[in-house]
Amino acid sequence: MSGEDSSGQLGIFEIDVQTGYSKKLKTFGPDFDTIFWANWSPDKKKLYYRGRKLDEPIEKLPSILYVYDIESGREQELISHCLNPSLSPNGDWLAFTKVSWETLLDNLYVMPSSGGDPRKILTLGKNEAFSTTAWAPDGKSLVFAKYKDNINNKCSLWQISLDEEKPQKLGLEMNRLKHLSLHPDGQSMAFCSSTLSVDIWVMENFLPLIKKQ
């Protein structure tokens, strides 16, 4: 996971789910603003993460996808202006979404995890956007959630094979469906869902009385 240590330094940490012990894997300097996502390669020799630097030009925002070699300490930029990254179960491929500057349409891509040219898998319609992506356990298809007009509307869950053009609707619809993760057995999944609400309150008689001069 990504976060800050007790001194406020941004980093990527490994947490033992049995003991709660945390180990820092990588630290970031003051030029990094945020790390949004982090993931091990299956052999634990590389870290993949999506981060944002303070001085990045607008065409690279909101963030860049990086790979970091643990042994050599080499950091490589893979793709800019991407969202919803997901590493395939075998570690060979990365899926991500990206909005086209020309059409303003949201697209789903797959690219080699070592770098290379992305391949477009799917383009959504007008006013549609992806909220999360995840690989199926066999690595032959992707599961994703999308919404229309506003993420506060219900997100619907879909699946698309890497060899097919038309996605299949899976039936699940929930508010703000994000952070999707499929179990290796292919029978269950974990995700987050939330509802955004806004309240207006009135506070009376909380200001001190103003004395007349």
N, C-alpha and C positions, 0 to 999 in steps of 0.2 A: 504494500500500500504506500501511498505518498502522504506526506505530512511534514510537520515541523517538530524538531526536538525541543528540549527544555530551554535551549538558548535562542530559539526562534529560527534556527537554520533549516532551510527547506531540504528535504531528502526523500529517498525511497527506502522503506524498511521491510524486513521480513519478520513476521510474527508467528511464533509457535502457538497453534490454536489449543494445544493441551496445557501449556504452562503460562502462556501470555508473555513469554520472554520475547523482546524485540531486538533485532540486529540491524544496524544501519548498513545498507548496501551501496548507496551512492549519495553524495551531497552535492548541492548546487550553490553557485555563487550568487551574488546580489543581482546579476543580470537576468536571472530567471524570476519570473513573477509567480507562476503557478505550474504545478504538475497535476494534470487532470486524471491520468490513467497510467497504470504500471502493470507489467506482466512478465513473468519468467518465460524463457524458452524452455522446452521440455527437458533439455539436458542441463539447465541452470547455468549455462555459460554466457548467456546474453540477457540483457534487460531491454524490454521495449516500453516506451513511454511517450505520452503526448504532453508537450509542455509549451509554455508561452514565455517568450523573452520580452523584456521591457522595451527594447529598442527595435523590435521587428517592424518592418514596413507593413502597411495595411493589406497588401496582397498576400501576406503570409499568415494573417490572423484568421481564425481565432487561435490556432496553435499549429505546432509542427510535430510530426511523428518521428521519433528517434529510435536508434538501436545502439546499445552500449555493450561493448565486449568486456566482460569481467576481468579476464586475464591481462589483456593489453591496455585496458583503460581507454580504448578508442571509441569516440562517439561519432555516429554517422547520421546525418539528416536523410530521412527516407522520402517524406512527402510533406508539403505544407498545406495549410488551410483545410485540414481534415477533421472529421468528427467521428464518433462511434467506432473506434478501432476494435478489432477482434483478431486474435491470433489463432490459427488453425490448430487442431489437436496434435498434429505431427510437427508443428512449428515451422512448416515450409512456406505458409502463405499468411498474408494479412488482408483482412477485409476492412473497409472504411467507407464513410460517406463524404461527399463533397458537393458543394453548390457550384454550378457553372456560372462564371461571370458573364457569359454571353447570353444564356437563356434564363438564368435565375432559377433553374430547375435542380432538384436534389438528385444526386446519382449515387449508386452503390458500386464500389470497385473492389477488385481483388488484385494483389500484386505479390511478387516473391518477397519473403521476409528479409532477404539479404539485399533487397533493392532491385529496381528494374522498372519497366513500363507497366503501369496499371491497366487492367482490362475492365471495361465497363460491363456490369452485370445487369443493371436495371436503372431506368430513369423514371422518377415519379411524375405525376401530373401537376398542373398548376396549383399553387397554394398547398401542396402536400410536402411533408418532410419526414425524415427518419428520426426516431427517438432512441433506438437501440439496435444493435446487431449482435449475433452470436452464431458460431459454427455448430452444425450438427455433429454428433460424435464421429460419424464416418468421414467427415471432411468433404463430402460431396455436395452439400447444400448449405444454405444460410437461412437462419430464422431472423426475422426483423419485425419491429413494430413501427407503424407510421401513423401520422395524424394529419388532419386537414385544417387549414386556417390558423389554428392556435393549439399549442401543446396542452392547454387546459381542457381542450375537448378530448373525447375518448380516443385512445390509441388502439388500433387493431393489430393483431398478430398474424404474420404471414410467413411462408416458407418458399424459397426458390432454389431449384437445382442449378448448379453451375453450367449445366448443359442445356437448360431450358430457358425460354424467354418469358414465360408467363408464370407469375407467382401463384401459390395456392393459399387461400385464406384458411386459417386454422380455427377460427371461431371465437377466440378470446378477445374481449374488448374491456379495457380498464382505463381509468384516468391516469395520465402522466406515467405510462408504463415505460420504465427505464432499467438499465443495468441488468440485462438479461443474461443468464448463464444456464446452459444445459448440462444435465448430469451425464456422465459417460455412458450410462446404460440406455440413454435415449428415452426414458420413460417419465422423467420429471424434470422440472426446471425451477430456477429461483429468479426472482425479479423484484423490483420496487414499484410501488404504485402510491400516488398521493393525490390529495384534493386541495386545491388552493382556494382559500376563502378570505375575504376582506370584511372587517367589521368597522363600523363607525361608532365611537363612544362619545358621550357627553359627560364632562366633569363640571360640577357646580360647587361654588363656594370654596374653591381651593386657593384662591389668591388672597393675600392679606388685604385688609381694609386700607384704603388710602386716606390718610389724615388730611383734612383741609388746612391749608396754610393760614 
